[in-house]
Amino acid sequence: MDFTKDFFSLLLGFGDEWVITNIESNHKTQEVFLDVKYVSDYFEDPLSLTPAKLYNRAQAHVWLHLNILHHKSYVRCRIPRVLCANEKVRQVSIGWANKHDRHTFSFEIKGIDLLNATKDQSKTAAHLNCSFRLANRIKHRTPKGAWIAGIICMYPLSTLVLTRRPFKRVINMLP
């Protein structure tokens, strides 16, 4: 295999069943397209997790990913569709984005981190080189608890004590 493709496959971390098949770059528009393909022989129904047969591959979808050396990067893939036991055709699950999103989880996490740091959607959109609308969408569909998730992950709770009066006081003991 090609070192560059293997390197990007390792960095993306989509799993052993997904590999980079092609890297297309355009220096004029400063864009990089990473073509990803499902190479495993095993397919499963995304709902019941039972084995299924490959039916075909969907049209190519494109997801916005984190920038690579100041180039906008995109993940492009024709997702396999499987014939399930109930004769329905479904797309296999992908691990890098929600079903209807056109950006990756890594991009969304970076967006949340920037929104936390800047407290400004316009600055976040400019830094991520995306539209204000996408930054706004990331902000408003993220659960409120996720905004402090970074702090909670850094300091895991050893004890959580709630008082009898709800919403009055929450005391947590950090290690």
MDTraj code that builds the backbone (N, CA, C; nanometers):
import mdtraj as md
import numpy as np

residues = "MET ASP PHE THR LYS ASP PHE PHE SER LEU LEU LEU GLY PHE GLY ASP GLU TRP VAL ILE THR ASN ILE GLU SER ASN HIS LYS THR GLN GLU VAL PHE LEU ASP VAL LYS TYR VAL SER ASP TYR PHE GLU ASP PRO LEU SER LEU THR PRO ALA LYS LEU TYR ASN ARG ALA GLN ALA HIS VAL TRP LEU HIS LEU ASN ILE LEU HIS HIS LYS SER TYR VAL ARG CYS ARG ILE PRO ARG VAL LEU CYS ALA ASN GLU LYS VAL ARG GLN VAL SER ILE GLY TRP ALA ASN LYS HIS ASP ARG HIS THR PHE SER PHE GLU ILE LYS GLY ILE ASP LEU LEU ASN ALA THR LYS ASP GLN SER LYS THR ALA ALA HIS LEU ASN CYS SER PHE ARG LEU ALA ASN ARG ILE LYS HIS ARG THR PRO LYS GLY ALA TRP ILE ALA GLY ILE ILE CYS MET TYR PRO LEU SER THR LEU VAL LEU THR ARG ARG PRO PHE LYS ARG VAL ILE ASN MET LEU PRO".split()
xyz = np.array([
    [0.0837, -0.1199, 0.0000],
    [0.0000, 0.0000, 0.0000],
    [0.0876, 0.1254, 0.0000],
    [0.0252, 0.2346, -0.0279],
    [0.0902, 0.3642, -0.0334],
    [0.1044, 0.4201, 0.1082],
    [0.2226, 0.4732, 0.1403],
    [0.2477, 0.5250, 0.2749],
    [0.1499, 0.6365, 0.3111],
    [0.1250, 0.7288, 0.2179],
    [0.0373, 0.8430, 0.2464],
    [-0.1040, 0.7974, 0.2779],
    [-0.1556, 0.7028, 0.2004],
    [-0.2917, 0.6517, 0.2241],
    [-0.2993, 0.5800, 0.3585],
    [-0.1974, 0.4996, 0.3879],
    [-0.1941, 0.4301, 0.5172],
    [-0.1849, 0.5297, 0.6330],
    [-0.1052, 0.6341, 0.6137],
    [-0.0884, 0.7366, 0.7163],
    [-0.2212, 0.8063, 0.7457],
    [-0.2935, 0.8469, 0.6399],
    [-0.4221, 0.9133, 0.6603],
    [-0.5264, 0.8172, 0.7164],
    [-0.5232, 0.6909, 0.6757],
    [-0.6153, 0.5917, 0.7335],
    [-0.5923, 0.5796, 0.8836],
    [-0.4662, 0.5807, 0.9229],
    [-0.4317, 0.5721, 1.0648],
    [-0.4762, 0.6976, 1.1395],
    [-0.4532, 0.8151, 1.0811],
    [-0.4919, 0.9405, 1.1465],
    [-0.6424, 0.9547, 1.1609],
    [-0.7172, 0.9168, 1.0578],
    [-0.8630, 0.9300, 1.0635],
    [-0.9229, 0.8367, 1.1676],
    [-0.8671, 0.7175, 1.1816],
    [-0.9139, 0.6243, 1.2833],
    [-1.0553, 0.5740, 1.2616],
    [-1.0926, 0.5494, 1.1367],
    [-1.2274, 0.5012, 1.1067],
    [-1.2417, 0.3510, 1.1291],
    [-1.1332, 0.2818, 1.1564],
    [-1.1375, 0.1378, 1.1785],
    [-1.0693, 0.0643, 1.0644],
    [-1.0417, -0.0639, 1.0878],
    [-0.9699, -0.1432, 0.9883],
    [-1.0520, -0.1713, 0.8636],
    [-1.1847, -0.1670, 0.8762],
    [-1.2687, -0.1988, 0.7603],
    [-1.2835, -0.0816, 0.6631],
    [-1.2412, 0.0371, 0.7024],
    [-1.2474, 0.1556, 0.6157],
    [-1.1044, 0.1981, 0.5827],
    [-1.0735, 0.2099, 0.4533],
    [-0.9388, 0.2509, 0.4125],
    [-0.9472, 0.3660, 0.3127],
    [-0.8402, 0.4432, 0.3072],
    [-0.8283, 0.5514, 0.2095],
    [-0.7868, 0.4884, 0.0769],
    [-0.8632, 0.5135, -0.0275],
    [-0.8298, 0.4585, -0.1589],
    [-0.7678, 0.5624, -0.2514],
    [-0.7946, 0.6902, -0.2257],
    [-0.7427, 0.7947, -0.3125],
    [-0.7369, 0.9260, -0.2348],
    [-0.6374, 1.0059, -0.2650],
    [-0.6255, 1.1399, -0.2077],
    [-0.6168, 1.2370, -0.3240],
    [-0.7116, 1.3273, -0.3290],
    [-0.7182, 1.4239, -0.4382],
    [-0.7021, 1.5633, -0.3784],
    [-0.6039, 1.6376, -0.4276],
    [-0.5824, 1.7721, -0.3733],
    [-0.5885, 1.8756, -0.4846],
    [-0.6385, 1.9922, -0.4483],
    [-0.6465, 2.1043, -0.5404],
    [-0.5857, 2.2246, -0.4685],
    [-0.4677, 2.2662, -0.5139],
    [-0.3973, 2.3744, -0.4446],
    [-0.4568, 2.5114, -0.4752],
    [-0.5274, 2.5242, -0.5857],
    [-0.5906, 2.6527, -0.6183],
    [-0.7064, 2.6820, -0.5234],
    [-0.7901, 2.5820, -0.5001],
    [-0.9045, 2.6008, -0.4096],
    [-0.8702, 2.5629, -0.2660],
    [-0.7508, 2.5109, -0.2444],
    [-0.7035, 2.4647, -0.1139],
    [-0.8001, 2.3638, -0.0524],
    [-0.8254, 2.2577, -0.1277],
    [-0.9137, 2.1501, -0.0821],
    [-0.8446, 2.0156, -0.0985],
    [-0.8736, 1.9257, -0.0061],
    [-0.8244, 1.7884, -0.0118],
    [-0.9437, 1.6955, 0.0038],
    [-0.9571, 1.5997, -0.0873],
    [-1.0630, 1.4995, -0.0799],
    [-0.9996, 1.3651, -0.0477],
    [-1.0471, 1.3030, 0.0593],
    [-1.0006, 1.1707, 0.1002],
    [-1.1101, 1.0702, 0.0662],
    [-1.0835, 0.9846, -0.0323],
    [-1.1809, 0.8833, -0.0716],
    [-1.1654, 0.7621, 0.0194],
    [-1.2750, 0.7234, 0.0828],
    [-1.2754, 0.6133, 0.1791],
    [-1.3618, 0.5006, 0.1243],
    [-1.3162, 0.3769, 0.1455],
    [-1.3917, 0.2607, 0.0977],
    [-1.4006, 0.1562, 0.2084],
    [-1.5160, 0.0899, 0.2141],
    [-1.5375, -0.0203, 0.3085],
    [-1.4796, -0.1457, 0.2443],
    [-1.3798, -0.2086, 0.3067],
    [-1.3099, -0.3211, 0.2448],
    [-1.3385, -0.4556, 0.3107],
    [-1.4122, -0.4578, 0.4184],
    [-1.4415, -0.5833, 0.4872],
    [-1.5381, -0.6682, 0.4048],
    [-1.5268, -0.7990, 0.4196],
    [-1.6194, -0.8908, 0.3528],
    [-1.7444, -0.9140, 0.4359],
    [-1.7434, -0.8659, 0.5604],
    [-1.8558, -0.8881, 0.6513],
    [-1.9445, -0.7645, 0.6532],
    [-2.0728, -0.7863, 0.6312],
    [-2.1707, -0.6780, 0.6362],
    [-2.2781, -0.7155, 0.7371],
    [-2.3347, -0.6149, 0.8030],
    [-2.4422, -0.6432, 0.8976],
    [-2.5518, -0.5388, 0.8862],
    [-2.6718, -0.5829, 0.9215],
    [-2.7876, -0.4945, 0.9247],
    [-2.7630, -0.3905, 1.0340],
    [-2.7701, -0.2605, 1.0024],
    [-2.7399, -0.1593, 1.1039],
    [-2.8390, -0.1547, 1.2200],
    [-2.9592, -0.2080, 1.2026],
    [-3.0578, -0.2057, 1.3110],
    [-3.0524, -0.3307, 1.3972],
    [-3.0520, -0.4479, 1.3348],
    [-3.0556, -0.5723, 1.4120],
    [-2.9175, -0.6312, 1.4368],
    [-2.8149, -0.5783, 1.3694],
    [-2.6768, -0.6252, 1.3804],
    [-2.6606, -0.7713, 1.3407],
    [-2.7476, -0.8206, 1.2541],
    [-2.7366, -0.9562, 1.2010],
    [-2.6630, -0.9510, 1.0676],
    [-2.5979, -1.0599, 1.0283],
    [-2.5266, -1.0606, 0.9002],
    [-2.6210, -1.0310, 0.7833],
    [-2.5688, -0.9611, 0.6843],
    [-2.6482, -0.9238, 0.5672],
    [-2.5598, -0.9296, 0.4428],
    [-2.6239, -0.9342, 0.3262],
    [-2.5512, -0.9396, 0.1991],
    [-2.5365, -0.7992, 0.1419],
    [-2.4254, -0.7771, 0.0735],
    [-2.4047, -0.6497, 0.0056],
    [-2.5051, -0.6371, -0.1080],
    [-2.5750, -0.5257, -0.1132],
    [-2.6729, -0.4995, -0.2195],
    [-2.6084, -0.4134, -0.3279],
    [-2.5583, -0.2983, -0.2907],
    [-2.4831, -0.2102, -0.3798],
    [-2.4192, -0.1010, -0.2954],
    [-2.3671, -0.0002, -0.3605],
    [-2.3098, 0.1135, -0.2891],
    [-2.3877, 0.2386, -0.3267],
    [-2.4161, 0.3204, -0.2278],
    [-2.4923, 0.4436, -0.2504],
    [-2.4079, 0.5431, -0.3298],
    [-2.4724, 0.6493, -0.3756],
    [-2.3980, 0.7559, -0.4419],
    [-2.2973, 0.8145, -0.3442],
    [-2.1940, 0.8740, -0.3971],
    [-2.0885, 0.9295, -0.3122],
    [-2.1427, 1.0424, -0.2251],
    [-2.1138, 1.0329, -0.0961],
    [-2.1462, 1.1385, -0.0003],
    [-2.0157, 1.2081, 0.0373],
    [-2.0258, 1.3341, 0.0739],
    [-1.9076, 1.4116, 0.1116],
    [-1.9323, 1.4751, 0.2481],
    [-1.8342, 1.4583, 0.3398],
    [-1.8427, 1.5161, 0.4734],
    [-1.7262, 1.6123, 0.4928],
    [-1.7544, 1.7272, 0.5502],
    [-1.6503, 1.8238, 0.5841],
    [-1.5743, 1.7715, 0.7053],
    [-1.4411, 1.7716, 0.6950],
    [-1.3563, 1.7223, 0.8030],
    [-1.2638, 1.8354, 0.8482],
    [-1.1828, 1.8102, 0.9470],
    [-1.0886, 1.9106, 0.9962],
    [-0.9885, 1.9485, 0.8872],
    [-0.9414, 2.0724, 0.8920],
    [-0.8443, 2.1190, 0.7932],
    [-0.7142, 2.0406, 0.8036],
    [-0.6516, 2.0204, 0.6870],
    [-0.5213, 1.9556, 0.6807],
    [-0.4242, 2.0575, 0.6227],
    [-0.3344, 2.1086, 0.7043],
    [-0.2347, 2.2068, 0.6615],
    [-0.2975, 2.3217, 0.5841],
    [-0.3965, 2.3830, 0.6417],
    [-0.4679, 2.4995, 0.5868],
    [-0.5470, 2.4679, 0.4603],
    [-0.5676, 2.3419, 0.4316],
    [-0.6529, 2.3013, 0.3202],
    [-0.7821, 2.2455, 0.3786],
    [-0.8940, 2.2875, 0.3232],
    [-1.0225, 2.2309, 0.3646],
    [-1.0213, 2.0840, 0.3258],
    [-1.0555, 1.9969, 0.4168],
    [-1.0529, 1.8549, 0.3827],
    [-1.1922, 1.7955, 0.3896],
    [-1.2154, 1.7024, 0.3011],
    [-1.3441, 1.6361, 0.2895],
    [-1.3221, 1.4857, 0.2862],
    [-1.4125, 1.4132, 0.3487],
    [-1.4150, 1.2675, 0.3398],
    [-1.5239, 1.2334, 0.2394],
    [-1.4877, 1.1548, 0.1386],
    [-1.5827, 1.1181, 0.0338],
    [-1.5940, 0.9658, 0.0313],
    [-1.7181, 0.9159, 0.0281],
    [-1.7379, 0.7714, 0.0369],
    [-1.8684, 0.7296, -0.0283],
    [-1.8660, 0.6138, -0.0922],
    [-1.9883, 0.5488, -0.1390],
    [-2.0205, 0.4416, -0.0350],
    [-2.1168, 0.4700, 0.0496],
    [-2.1485, 0.3817, 0.1620],
    [-2.2167, 0.2551, 0.1104],
    [-2.1707, 0.1379, 0.1555],
    [-2.2364, 0.0138, 0.1142],
    [-2.3796, 0.0063, 0.1660],
    [-2.4660, -0.0494, 0.0831],
    [-2.6043, -0.0751, 0.1237],
    [-2.6214, -0.2263, 0.1263],
    [-2.6916, -0.2744, 0.2287],
    [-2.7063, -0.4188, 0.2471],
    [-2.8523, -0.4603, 0.2361],
    [-2.8713, -0.5837, 0.1934],
    [-3.0043, -0.6430, 0.1865],
    [-3.0266, -0.7167, 0.3177],
    [-3.1192, -0.6679, 0.3970],
    [-3.1441, -0.7226, 0.5307],
    [-3.2363, -0.8442, 0.5234],
    [-3.2521, -0.9114, 0.6362],
    [-3.3338, -1.0325, 0.6430],
    [-3.4794, -1.0054, 0.6067],
    [-3.5293, -0.8860, 0.6356],
    [-3.6691, -0.8536, 0.6052],
    [-3.6845, -0.7950, 0.4642],
    [-3.5837, -0.8175, 0.3791],
    [-3.5844, -0.7740, 0.2385],
    [-3.5795, -0.6224, 0.2213],
    [-3.5417, -0.5493, 0.3244],
    [-3.5248, -0.4046, 0.3126],
    [-3.3776, -0.3741, 0.2863],
    [-3.3536, -0.2659, 0.2160],
    [-3.2174, -0.2236, 0.1852],
    [-3.1819, -0.1061, 0.2757],
    [-3.0669, -0.1185, 0.3457],
    [-3.0232, -0.0132, 0.4372],
    [-2.8745, 0.0132, 0.4186],
    [-2.8341, 0.1363, 0.4498],
    [-2.6918, 0.1689, 0.4481],
    [-2.6271, 0.1181, 0.5757],
    [-2.5017, 0.0717, 0.5637],
    [-2.4295, 0.0299, 0.6835],
    [-2.3984, 0.1537, 0.7668],
    [-2.3769, 0.1335, 0.8937],
    [-2.3458, 0.2451, 0.9836],
    [-2.2028, 0.2919, 0.9596],
    [-2.1859, 0.4221, 0.9644],
    [-2.0514, 0.4786, 0.9544],
    [-2.0157, 0.5364, 1.0900],
    [-1.8901, 0.5325, 1.1239],
    [-1.8492, 0.5760, 1.2567],
    [-1.7994, 0.7184, 1.2646],
    [-1.8013, 0.7905, 1.1543],
    [-1.7425, 0.9246, 1.1579],
    [-1.8436, 1.0369, 1.1515],
    [-1.9722, 1.0075, 1.1327],
    [-2.0725, 1.1143, 1.1247],
    [-2.2111, 1.0584, 1.1527],
    [-2.3017, 1.1470, 1.1928],
    [-2.4417, 1.1084, 1.2055],
    [-2.5002, 1.0842, 1.0671],
    [-2.6118, 1.0163, 1.0643],
    [-2.6715, 0.9740, 0.9379],
    [-2.6994, 1.0894, 0.8420],
    [-2.7519, 1.1996, 0.8907],
    [-2.7926, 1.3087, 0.8022],
    [-2.6964, 1.4274, 0.8032],
    [-2.5860, 1.4169, 0.8747],
    [-2.4895, 1.5270, 0.8793],
    [-2.3983, 1.5237, 0.7579],
    [-2.3418, 1.6377, 0.7271],
    [-2.2433, 1.6465, 0.6201],
    [-2.1114, 1.7002, 0.6744],
    [-2.0870, 1.6741, 0.8029],
    [-1.9585, 1.7025, 0.8649],
    [-1.9283, 1.5880, 0.9615],
    [-1.8011, 1.5666, 0.9896],
    [-1.7609, 1.4547, 1.0741],
    [-1.7733, 1.4901, 1.2220],
    [-1.7699, 1.3853, 1.3061],
    [-1.7730, 1.4071, 1.4508],
    [-1.6519, 1.4892, 1.4954],
    [-1.5352, 1.4634, 1.4360],
    [-1.4145, 1.5388, 1.4721],
    [-1.4334, 1.6872, 1.4457],
    [-1.4958, 1.7203, 1.3336],
    [-1.5236, 1.8596, 1.3001],
    [-1.6193, 1.9203, 1.4024],
    [-1.7209, 1.8442, 1.4407],
    [-1.8194, 1.8938, 1.5371],
    [-1.7566, 1.9158, 1.6747],
    [-1.6716, 1.8240, 1.7170],
    [-1.6048, 1.8379, 1.8466],
    [-1.5140, 1.9610, 1.8467],
    [-1.4407, 1.9806, 1.7373],
    [-1.3563, 2.0997, 1.7256],
    [-1.4427, 2.2258, 1.7291],
    [-1.5583, 2.2215, 1.6632],
    [-1.6504, 2.3348, 1.6650],
    [-1.7000, 2.3656, 1.8049],
    [-1.7331, 2.2630, 1.8823],
    [-1.7789, 2.2822, 2.0205],
    [-1.6667, 2.3429, 2.1048],
    [-1.5449, 2.2911, 2.0876],
    [-1.4314, 2.3463, 2.1621],
    [-1.4096, 2.4940, 2.1289],
    [-1.4179, 2.5289, 2.0011],
    [-1.3990, 2.6687, 1.9614],
    [-1.5127, 2.7571, 2.0104],
    [-1.6346, 2.7056, 2.0063],
    [-1.7475, 2.7830, 2.0588],
    [-1.7309, 2.8085, 2.2080],
    [-1.6806, 2.7091, 2.2801],
    [-1.6532, 2.7282, 2.4232],
    [-1.5452, 2.8332, 2.4449],
    [-1.4429, 2.8317, 2.3600],
    [-1.3305, 2.9240, 2.3780],
    [-1.3646, 3.0661, 2.3351],
    [-1.4311, 3.0809, 2.2216],
    [-1.4553, 3.2153, 2.1677],
    [-1.5867, 3.2757, 2.2130],
    [-1.6843, 3.1918, 2.2446],
    [-1.8201, 3.2371, 2.2789],
    [-1.8821, 3.3190, 2.1652],
    [-1.8342, 3.2962, 2.0422],
    [-1.8795, 3.3738, 1.9276],
    [-1.8898, 3.2821, 1.8061],
    [-2.0087, 3.2713, 1.7504],
    [-2.0306, 3.1822, 1.6370],
    [-1.9601, 3.2311, 1.5106],
    [-1.9533, 3.3615, 1.4909],
    [-1.8867, 3.4162, 1.3718],
    [-1.7373, 3.3854, 1.3732],
    [-1.6732, 3.4032, 1.4889],
    [-1.5302, 3.3729, 1.5001],
    [-1.5049, 3.2237, 1.4821],
    [-1.5927, 3.1418, 1.5383],
    [-1.5791, 2.9975, 1.5236],
    [-1.5914, 2.9572, 1.3777],
    [-1.6903, 3.0118, 1.3087],
    [-1.7094, 2.9806, 1.1664],
    [-1.5886, 3.0248, 1.0849],
    [-1.5341, 3.1411, 1.1154],
    [-1.4171, 3.1900, 1.0422],
    [-1.2959, 3.1007, 1.0676],
    [-1.2774, 3.0592, 1.1929],
    [-1.1630, 2.9745, 1.2259],
    [-1.1750, 2.8363, 1.1622],
    [-1.2950, 2.7804, 1.1598],
    [-1.3170, 2.6486, 1.0999],
    [-1.3305, 2.6547, 0.9483],
    [-1.3374, 2.7764, 0.8941],
    [-1.3544, 2.7957, 0.7504],
    [-1.4839, 2.7300, 0.7028],
    [-1.5903, 2.7550, 0.7778],
    [-1.7219, 2.7014, 0.7429],
    [-1.8242, 2.8141, 0.7514],
    [-1.9462, 2.7836, 0.7208],
    [-2.0509, 2.8858, 0.7235],
    [-2.0954, 2.9145, 0.8676],
    [-2.1482, 3.0344, 0.8874],
    [-2.2059, 3.0711, 1.0167],
    [-2.3199, 2.9756, 1.0496],
    [-2.3951, 2.9376, 0.9478],
    [-2.5097, 2.8485, 0.9672],
    [-2.4673, 2.7154, 1.0290],
    [-2.3541, 2.6601, 0.9825],
    [-2.3063, 2.5333, 1.0376],
    [-2.2610, 2.5510, 1.1827],
    [-2.1896, 2.6587, 1.2122],
    [-2.1477, 2.6846, 1.3507],
    [-2.2696, 2.7022, 1.4408],
    [-2.3702, 2.7707, 1.3914],
    [-2.4939, 2.7912, 1.4670],
    [-2.5656, 2.6583, 1.4903],
    [-2.5681, 2.5741, 1.3889],
    [-2.6337, 2.4435, 1.4017],
    [-2.5632, 2.3571, 1.5053],
    [-2.4308, 2.3561, 1.5004],
    [-2.3545, 2.2782, 1.5985],
    [-2.3852, 2.3278, 1.7395],
    [-2.3898, 2.4599, 1.7555],
    [-2.4165, 2.5165, 1.8884],
    [-2.5541, 2.4770, 1.9399],
    [-2.6553, 2.4896, 1.8561],
    [-2.7921, 2.4722, 1.9045],
    [-2.8380, 2.3275, 1.9127],
    [-2.7703, 2.2371, 1.8472],
    [-2.8132, 2.0983, 1.8601],
    [-2.7298, 2.0200, 1.9599],
    [-2.6279, 2.0830, 2.0154],
    [-2.5464, 2.0187, 2.1172],
    [-2.6172, 2.0291, 2.2512],
    [-2.6304, 1.9173, 2.3243],
    [-2.6950, 1.9241, 2.4561],
    [-2.6202, 2.0193, 2.5478],
    [-2.6951, 2.0864, 2.6340],
    [-2.6351, 2.1864, 2.7229],
    [-2.5241, 2.1266, 2.8091],
    [-2.5413, 2.0025, 2.8510],
    [-2.4403, 1.9390, 2.9351],
    [-2.3087, 1.9165, 2.8647],
    [-2.3122, 1.9088, 2.7313],
    [-2.1890, 1.8841, 2.6570],
    [-2.0956, 2.0038, 2.6603],
    [-2.1487, 2.1227, 2.6897],
    [-2.0635, 2.2410, 2.6930],
    [-1.9655, 2.2360, 2.8089],
    [-1.9985, 2.1625, 2.9141],
    [-1.9042, 2.1496, 3.0249],
    [-1.8432, 2.0104, 3.0289],
    [-1.8675, 1.9303, 2.9262],
    [-1.8192, 1.7924, 2.9251],
    [-1.6676, 1.7865, 2.9321],
    [-1.6001, 1.8801, 2.8710],
    [-1.4546, 1.8811, 2.8761],
    [-1.4031, 1.8938, 3.0179],
    [-1.4668, 1.9769, 3.0982],
    [-1.4257, 1.9951, 3.2374],
    [-1.4551, 1.8687, 3.3169],
    [-1.5711, 1.8092, 3.2949],
    [-1.6092, 1.6886, 3.3686],
    [-1.5159, 1.5736, 3.3346],
    [-1.4770, 1.5613, 3.2077],
    [-1.3882, 1.4527, 3.1684],
    [-1.2498, 1.4684, 3.2317],
    [-1.2046, 1.5923, 3.2481],
    [-1.0734, 1.6142, 3.3076],
    [-1.0737, 1.5806, 3.4555],
    [-1.1853, 1.6016, 3.5227],
    [-1.1956, 1.5763, 3.6655],
    [-1.3121, 1.4819, 3.6915],
    [-1.2884, 1.3510, 3.6828],
    [-1.3997, 1.2579, 3.7051],
    [-1.4526, 1.2681, 3.8477],
    [-1.5820, 1.2543, 3.8603],
    [-1.6457, 1.2648, 3.9913],
    [-1.6220, 1.1382, 4.0714],
    [-1.5806, 1.1555, 4.1971],
    [-1.5695, 1.0389, 4.2838],
    [-1.6972, 1.0237, 4.3650],
    [-1.7609, 1.1370, 4.3983],
    [-1.8853, 1.1348, 4.4741],
    [-1.9745, 1.2469, 4.4244],
    [-2.1007, 1.2177, 4.4111],
    [-2.1979, 1.3199, 4.3735],
    [-2.3066, 1.3188, 4.4794],
    [-2.3231, 1.4306, 4.5477],
    [-2.4211, 1.4401, 4.6548],
    [-2.5260, 1.5424, 4.6143],
    [-2.6519, 1.5038, 4.6175],
    [-2.7618, 1.5950, 4.5868],
    [-2.8382, 1.6243, 4.7147],
    [-2.8751, 1.7481, 4.7339],
    [-2.9533, 1.7830, 4.8520],
    [-3.0987, 1.7456, 4.8279],
    [-3.1794, 1.7506, 4.9339],
    [-3.3206, 1.7142, 4.9221],
    [-3.3984, 1.8134, 4.8384],
    [-3.3586, 1.9364, 4.8425],
    [-3.4297, 2.0373, 4.7649],
    [-3.3739, 2.0384, 4.6223],
    [-3.4538, 1.9973, 4.5286],
    [-3.4015, 1.9922, 4.3916],
    [-3.3655, 2.1312, 4.3402],
    [-3.2650, 2.1352, 4.2578],
    [-3.2168, 2.2576, 4.1937],
    [-3.1652, 2.3606, 4.2933],
    [-3.1505, 2.3238, 4.4176],
    [-3.1028, 2.4180, 4.5179],
    [-2.9505, 2.4127, 4.5250],
    [-2.8974, 2.2900, 4.5322],
    [-2.7543, 2.2803, 4.5507],
    [-2.7040, 2.1433, 4.5061],
    [-2.5997, 2.1445, 4.4310],
    [-2.5343, 2.0205, 4.3905],
    [-2.3894, 2.0310, 4.4353],
    [-2.3461, 1.9330, 4.5109],
    [-2.2094, 1.9342, 4.5617],
    [-2.1379, 1.8142, 4.5018],
    [-2.0257, 1.8378, 4.4403],
    [-1.9479, 1.7248, 4.3908],
    [-1.8096, 1.7278, 4.4533],
    [-1.7622, 1.6133, 4.4857],
    [-1.6321, 1.5999, 4.5484],
    [-1.5357, 1.5510, 4.4418],
    [-1.4387, 1.6312, 4.4093],
    [-1.3406, 1.5946, 4.3083],
    [-1.2215, 1.5299, 4.3757],
    [-1.1618, 1.4317, 4.3100],
    [-1.0460, 1.3644, 4.3710],
    [-0.9272, 1.4563, 4.3846],
])
top = md.Topology()
chain = top.add_chain()
for i, resn in enumerate(residues, 1):
    res = top.add_residue(resn, chain, resSeq=i)
    for name in ("N", "CA", "C"):
        top.add_atom(name, md.element.get_by_symbol(name[0]), res)
traj = md.Trajectory(xyz[None], top)
